[in-house]
Amino acid sequence: MGKAIELNKWQRWDDLDSSNISSMAFLLTNAQEDIGLLNVTFKNGKKYSYPQVPKKLVTEVLESESVGKAFNKLIKPFYPGNKHE
């Protein structure tokens, strides 16, 4: 995306410029610590929730040149995802 993103308490992004990620949604669950629940829908249809993700990391991912690469580097290795069936 490459542009500044301001996150609110709940926000969703569809049609991301990514070959791997279809959409993302973020729910701020702890305003004092600026952390929340990140829901990700992948292009293959699988859906995962990533709890306790810092808001600033979500912003970095969305502002990056490659959303998928940034997600794989900044979030996926450090925040275990819960798969939705």
Phi and psi restraints in degrees (value plus and minus 20) as a CYANA .aco file:
   2 GLY   PHI      51.2    91.2
   2 GLY   PSI      -3.8    36.2
   3 LYS   PHI    -147.1  -107.1
   3 LYS   PSI     139.8   179.8
   4 ALA   PHI     -86.2   -46.2
   4 ALA   PSI     114.7   154.7
   5 ILE   PHI    -138.8   -98.8
   5 ILE   PSI     111.9   151.9
   6 GLU   PHI    -130.2   -90.2
   6 GLU   PSI      96.4   136.4
   7 LEU   PHI    -108.5   -68.5
   7 LEU   PSI     114.9   154.9
   8 ASN   PHI    -117.9   -77.9
   8 ASN   PSI    -190.1  -150.1
   9 LYS   PHI     -81.5   -41.5
   9 LYS   PSI     -59.6   -19.6
  10 TRP   PHI    -159.7  -119.7
  10 TRP   PSI     113.7   153.7
  11 GLN   PHI    -171.6  -131.6
  11 GLN   PSI     129.7   169.7
  12 ARG   PHI    -152.7  -112.7
  12 ARG   PSI     123.0   163.0
  13 TRP   PHI    -147.1  -107.1
  13 TRP   PSI     103.2   143.2
  14 ASP   PHI    -129.3   -89.3
  14 ASP   PSI     144.4   184.4
  15 ASP   PHI      32.1    72.1
  15 ASP   PSI      28.5    68.5
  16 LEU   PHI     -87.7   -47.7
  16 LEU   PSI     129.4   169.4
  17 ASP   PHI     -99.5   -59.5
  17 ASP   PSI      56.1    96.1
  18 SER   PHI    -167.5  -127.5
  18 SER   PSI     122.8   162.8
  19 SER   PHI    -103.7   -63.7
  19 SER   PSI     -30.6     9.4
  20 ASN   PHI    -137.1   -97.1
  20 ASN   PSI     -53.4   -13.4
  21 ILE   PHI    -128.0   -88.0
  21 ILE   PSI     106.3   146.3
  22 SER   PHI    -106.2   -66.2
  22 SER   PSI     -67.4   -27.4
  23 SER   PHI    -173.3  -133.3
  23 SER   PSI     140.5   180.5
  24 MET   PHI    -158.8  -118.8
  24 MET   PSI     127.6   167.6
  25 ALA   PHI    -157.7  -117.7
  25 ALA   PSI     121.8   161.8
  26 PHE   PHI    -148.0  -108.0
  26 PHE   PSI     110.4   150.4
  27 LEU   PHI    -139.1   -99.1
  27 LEU   PSI      96.6   136.6
  28 LEU   PHI     -91.3   -51.3
  28 LEU   PSI      95.3   135.3
  29 THR   PHI    -124.0   -84.0
  29 THR   PSI     -37.6     2.4
  30 ASN   PHI    -162.3  -122.3
  30 ASN   PSI      76.2   116.2
  31 ALA   PHI     -86.4   -46.4
  31 ALA   PSI     -52.5   -12.5
  32 GLN   PHI     -85.5   -45.5
  32 GLN   PSI     -57.9   -17.9
  33 GLU   PHI    -118.6   -78.6
  33 GLU   PSI     -21.9    18.1
  34 ASP   PHI      33.9    73.9
  34 ASP   PSI      28.0    68.0
  35 ILE   PHI    -143.9  -103.9
  35 ILE   PSI     138.7   178.7
  36 GLY   PHI    -183.7  -143.7
  36 GLY   PSI    -189.7  -149.7
  37 LEU   PHI    -121.1   -81.1
  37 LEU   PSI     104.1   144.1
  38 LEU   PHI    -126.6   -86.6
  38 LEU   PSI     100.7   140.7
  39 ASN   PHI    -123.6   -83.6
  39 ASN   PSI     111.4   151.4
  40 VAL   PHI    -146.8  -106.8
  40 VAL   PSI     111.6   151.6
  41 THR   PHI    -131.4   -91.4
  41 THR   PSI     103.2   143.2
  42 PHE   PHI    -110.4   -70.4
  42 PHE   PSI     140.9   180.9
  43 LYS   PHI     -81.3   -41.3
  43 LYS   PSI     -45.2    -5.2
  44 ASN   PHI    -100.4   -60.4
  44 ASN   PSI     -17.6    22.4
  45 GLY   PHI      73.5   113.5
  45 GLY   PSI     -30.7     9.3
  46 LYS   PHI     -94.3   -54.3
  46 LYS   PSI     125.0   165.0
  47 LYS   PHI    -144.8  -104.8
  47 LYS   PSI     116.0   156.0
  48 TYR   PHI    -154.5  -114.5
  48 TYR   PSI     130.2   170.2
  49 SER   PHI    -133.9   -93.9
  49 SER   PSI     116.2   156.2
  50 TYR   PHI    -140.2  -100.2
  50 TYR   PSI      83.8   123.8
  51 PRO   PHI     -99.9   -59.9
  51 PRO   PSI     138.1   178.1
  52 GLN   PHI      44.0    84.0
  52 GLN   PSI      11.2    51.2
  53 VAL   PHI    -106.2   -66.2
  53 VAL   PSI     108.7   148.7
  54 PRO   PHI     -84.8   -44.8
  54 PRO   PSI     118.2   158.2
  55 LYS   PHI     -76.2   -36.2
  55 LYS   PSI     -58.0   -18.0
  56 LYS   PHI     -84.8   -44.8
  56 LYS   PSI     -50.5   -10.5
  57 LEU   PHI     -91.5   -51.5
  57 LEU   PSI     -58.4   -18.4
  58 VAL   PHI     -82.3   -42.3
  58 VAL   PSI     -63.0   -23.0
  59 THR   PHI     -80.7   -40.7
  59 THR   PSI     -64.6   -24.6
  60 GLU   PHI     -79.8   -39.8
  60 GLU   PSI     -63.0   -23.0
  61 VAL   PHI     -81.8   -41.8
  61 VAL   PSI     -68.4   -28.4
  62 LEU   PHI     -87.3   -47.3
  62 LEU   PSI     -49.3    -9.3
  63 GLU   PHI    -107.5   -67.5
  63 GLU   PSI     -26.8    13.2
  64 SER   PHI     -95.8   -55.8
  64 SER   PSI     141.8   181.8
  65 GLU   PHI     -85.3   -45.3
  65 GLU   PSI     -55.8   -15.8
  66 SER   PHI    -146.2  -106.2
  66 SER   PSI      86.8   126.8
  67 VAL   PHI     -80.6   -40.6
  67 VAL   PSI     -64.6   -24.6
  68 GLY   PHI     -84.4   -44.4
  68 GLY   PSI     -64.9   -24.9
  69 LYS   PHI     -84.7   -44.7
  69 LYS   PSI     -61.9   -21.9
  70 ALA   PHI     -85.8   -45.8
  70 ALA   PSI     -61.4   -21.4
  71 PHE   PHI     -80.5   -40.5
  71 PHE   PSI     -67.2   -27.2
  72 ASN   PHI     -84.8   -44.8
  72 ASN   PSI     -48.0    -8.0
  73 LYS   PHI    -108.4   -68.4
  73 LYS   PSI     -61.6   -21.6
  74 LEU   PHI    -117.2   -77.2
  74 LEU   PSI     -47.4    -7.4
  75 ILE   PHI    -136.7   -96.7
  75 ILE   PSI     -74.1   -34.1
  76 LYS   PHI     -73.8   -33.8
  76 LYS   PSI     -63.0   -23.0
  77 PRO   PHI     -93.2   -53.2
  77 PRO   PSI     -39.8     0.2
  78 PHE   PHI    -130.3   -90.3
  78 PHE   PSI     -36.8     3.2
  79 TYR   PHI    -147.6  -107.6
  79 TYR   PSI      80.7   120.7
  80 PRO   PHI     -79.0   -39.0
  80 PRO   PSI     112.0   152.0
  81 GLY   PHI    -111.1   -71.1
  81 GLY   PSI     127.6   167.6
  82 ASN   PHI    -126.1   -86.1
  82 ASN   PSI      98.6   138.6
  83 LYS   PHI     -95.9   -55.9
  83 LYS   PSI     116.4   156.4
  84 HIS   PHI    -112.2   -72.2
  84 HIS   PSI     111.6   151.6
